Amino acid sequence: MGVPDALQRLWTPHRLSYIQGENKPTGDDSDECPFCGLLADERSDDETLIVARDELVFAVLNLYPYNPGHLMVLPYRHVADYTELTGEETVAVAELTQRAMRVIRGVSAPHGFNIGLNQGPVAGAGIAAHLHQHVVPRWGGDSNFMPVIGHTRVLPQLLADTRELLAEAWKRIG
C-alpha cells in the first residue's frame, strides 16, 4: 500500500469525535448541554470525570485535553457569558480554579498554567452555551512538532487515571 516512508504513525481515533462535533450542542438550550448532562447523569463522578464539586461550581476533566490534568471549572447554572455569573458564582469559579492549580501542582508539578475562558464560538469556545474556565497545566517543552506537523496531541496518561490522581489529591491538598 503505497511507498514506505520514515515516519511513524500515532493513531488518535478518539480525536475524530471531537473534530466531527460529537456532544456539541446545536443551540443555547440546557437540555442539549453536555455539561448540564453530566450533572443530570446518574453515573458516578469517576465515570463522568468530575473531579470536585463545590456549592455553586464543579471541576471536570476535559474529554479532549491539551495536556494531562487539563480540566474545566464550571458553574452548575447554565449560563453562557461571564457577565451572567452572580458575584457568588464569580468568586466560586475563581476559588475552585485556585484549588485546581494547587491540586495539579501537587500531583504533577507543572511549570506553569494556561487559565482562560473562551467567550463565543469565534473566540474558540467549543461549547459556548455553558461557561467553562480551562485550567491547563504546562511544562517546558510540552509543545513539540506533533501538534504543529501531525495535528495530534500526545497524552501520556489516560483520563481515568488522571481523574483518580486529581480526585485523591483534592482531598489532601484542595
C-alpha positions in Angstrom: 0.0 0.0 0.0 2.0 3.0 -1.2 5.6 3.7 -0.7 7.0 3.3 2.8 8.5 6.4 4.4 10.5 7.0 7.6 7.5 8.4 9.5 6.0 6.7 12.5 2.2 6.9 13.0 0.5 7.7 16.2 -3.2 6.9 15.8 -5.6 9.0 17.8 -9.0 7.9 16.8 -10.6 9.4 19.9 -9.9 12.9 18.4 -12.2 12.2 15.5 -15.4 12.5 17.6 -14.2 16.0 18.7 -13.4 17.0 15.1 -16.8 15.8 14.0 -18.6 17.8 16.7 -19.8 14.9 18.9 -21.5 16.1 22.1 -21.5 19.7 20.9 -25.0 21.3 21.4 -26.6 23.0 18.4 -28.2 25.8 20.4 -28.2 27.5 23.8 -30.7 25.1 25.3 -29.5 23.5 28.6 -31.3 20.3 27.5 -28.6 19.7 24.9 -25.7 20.9 27.0 -23.2 18.1 27.7 -22.1 19.9 30.9 -25.7 20.0 32.2 -26.0 16.4 31.1 -23.1 15.5 33.3 -24.9 16.9 36.3 -28.1 15.0 35.5 -26.2 11.8 34.8 -26.7 9.0 37.2 -23.2 7.7 36.8 -20.6 8.3 39.4 -18.1 11.1 39.3 -15.5 8.6 38.4 -17.4 7.7 35.2 -18.3 11.3 34.3 -14.7 12.5 35.1 -16.0 15.1 37.6 -13.0 15.7 39.9 -14.5 18.0 42.5 -17.8 19.7 43.5 -18.5 22.8 45.5 -21.8 24.5 46.3 -22.0 26.6 43.1 -19.3 25.2 40.8 -17.6 21.9 39.8 -14.4 20.8 38.1 -14.4 18.2 35.3 -11.6 16.8 33.1 -11.7 17.9 29.5 -12.5 15.0 27.3 -10.2 16.4 24.6 -7.3 17.7 26.7 -4.3 19.7 25.6 -2.2 18.2 28.4 -2.7 15.6 31.2 -4.7 17.3 34.0 -6.5 19.8 31.7 -9.7 20.4 33.5 -12.5 22.9 33.4 -14.3 24.8 36.2 -18.0 25.4 35.6 -21.0 26.9 37.4 -23.8 24.4 37.9 -26.1 27.1 36.5 -26.4 27.1 32.7 -25.0 30.5 31.6 -23.0 31.3 28.5 -21.4 34.6 29.3 -19.0 35.6 32.1 -21.1 38.7 32.8 -24.1 36.5 33.5 -22.4 35.0 36.6 -23.6 36.2 40.0 -21.0 37.7 42.3 -21.0 34.5 44.4 -20.5 32.3 41.2 -17.7 34.5 40.1 -15.9 34.1 43.4 -16.6 30.3 43.4 -15.1 29.9 39.9 -12.0 31.8 41.0 -11.6 29.9 44.2 -12.1 26.5 42.6 -9.6 27.5 39.9 -7.1 28.3 42.6 -7.7 25.0 44.3 -7.4 23.2 40.9 -4.0 24.8 40.4 -2.8 23.7 43.9 -4.0 20.2 43.3 -2.5 19.8 39.9 0.8 21.2 41.2 0.7 18.7 44.0 0.1 15.8 41.6 2.3 16.6 38.5 4.4 19.7 39.3 3.7 21.7 36.1 6.0 24.6 35.3 3.0 26.9 34.6 -0.6 27.1 33.6 -2.9 28.5 30.9 -6.1 29.7 32.6 -8.9 31.0 30.4 -12.4 31.5 29.2 -13.3 31.4 25.6 -16.4 33.5 25.1 -18.4 32.6 22.0 -17.6 30.3 19.1 -15.5 33.0 17.3 -13.2 33.1 20.4 -12.7 29.4 20.4 -15.4 28.1 22.6 -16.3 24.6 21.6 -19.3 24.6 23.8 -20.3 28.3 24.0 -23.6 27.8 25.7 -22.2 26.9 29.1 -19.4 28.9 30.6 -16.3 26.9 31.4 -12.9 28.1 32.5 -9.9 26.0 31.3 -7.1 25.1 33.7 -4.3 23.7 31.6 -1.0 22.6 33.2 2.1 23.3 31.1 5.6 22.0 31.2 8.7 23.4 29.5 8.9 21.6 26.1 5.4 20.2 26.2 4.6 21.6 22.8 6.6 19.9 20.1 6.2 19.0 16.5 3.2 16.7 17.0 0.5 19.4 17.2 2.1 21.6 14.6 3.1 19.0 12.0 1.0 16.0 12.9 -2.1 17.8 14.1 -2.0 15.4 17.0 -1.7 15.9 20.8 0.3 13.2 22.6 -1.1 12.5 26.1 0.9 10.1 28.2 -1.9 9.4 30.7 -5.5 8.0 30.4 -8.3 10.3 31.5 -9.5 7.8 34.2 -6.0 7.7 35.7 -5.7 11.5 35.7 -9.1 11.8 37.3 -8.2 9.4 40.0 -4.9 11.2 40.8 -6.6 14.6 40.9 -9.6 13.5 42.9 -7.5 11.8 45.6 -5.2 14.8 45.8 -8.2 17.2 46.0 -9.0 15.6 49.4 -5.4 16.1 50.7 -4.4 19.4 49.0 -7.5 21.2 47.9 
